[in-house]
Structures are given as structure tokens and as C-alpha cells.
Amino acid sequence: MSKKYVALDGNVFVKEKKIEHRIGAFTIPDNLDVDYTFGTVVSAGPGTYENGQFVPNNLKIGDEIVFPRTVGSKTHFNNEEELILVRACDVIAKMEEVED
């Protein structure tokens, strides 16, 4: 039997998306861009209660998101890939497909 992370309340688990920038023959690693982290949601909680009202989580599995690098907690489980636990309210953007 295997186990997986399940986010609760207004939290999401995110798999970080490493982005490399290329300038000519040089590759600049993602860790030099210290402002934001890009990732994909792998687990999303249902939402939270605020002032007695249920507020659903507006993120779902598969969403590509952007959040400040300074938020979230990195975690490992059974030597699996690293995931970041982020509160949904800390996410600043969600990528959406648009037609041109």
C-alpha cells in the first residue's frame, strides 16, 4: 500500500518547476532568480472557513502557479520528490490558457 500527501483546508502541495534562463551558451540556474517560485499543484485542500462562511479553494490539481520564494515549507516523504506546502492565500498568480 502506498501513501500520498493530501493537502487540507486552504493549503496546496506544489512540485517546484525549475526554470533555466539561457544567454547564448551560458545557462543561468533558477536559484539566482530569488523573487518567485513557479510550480504545479499536486494536491489541493477543499478550502477554509472565514467568519463562519466556507470559502472554497480556487486552486486545483494541475494548476501552474507562482508564489513568493519566501513562503511555504519544503518537505520530503518516503524519499519521494520534494514538495512545497503553500497556503492558497500566498499564491499570487495562476497560469491560464488563452486563445489568441
C-alpha positions, 0 to 999 in steps of 0.5 A: 500500500502506498501513501500520498500527501493530501493537502487540507483546508486552504493549503496546496502541495506544489512540485517546484518547476525549475526554470533555466534562463539561457544567454547564448551558451551560458545557462543561468540556474533558477536559484539566482532568480530569488523573487518567485517560485513557479510550480504545479499543484499536486494536491489541493485542500477543499478550502477554509472557513472565514467568519463562519462562511466556507470559502472554497479553494480556487486552486486545483490539481494541475494548476501552474502557479507562482508564489513568493520564494519566501513562503511555504515549507519544503518537505520530503516523504518516503524519499519521494520528490520534494514538495512545497506546502503553500497556503492558497492565500500566498499564491499570487498568480495562476497560469491560464490558457488563452486563445489568441 
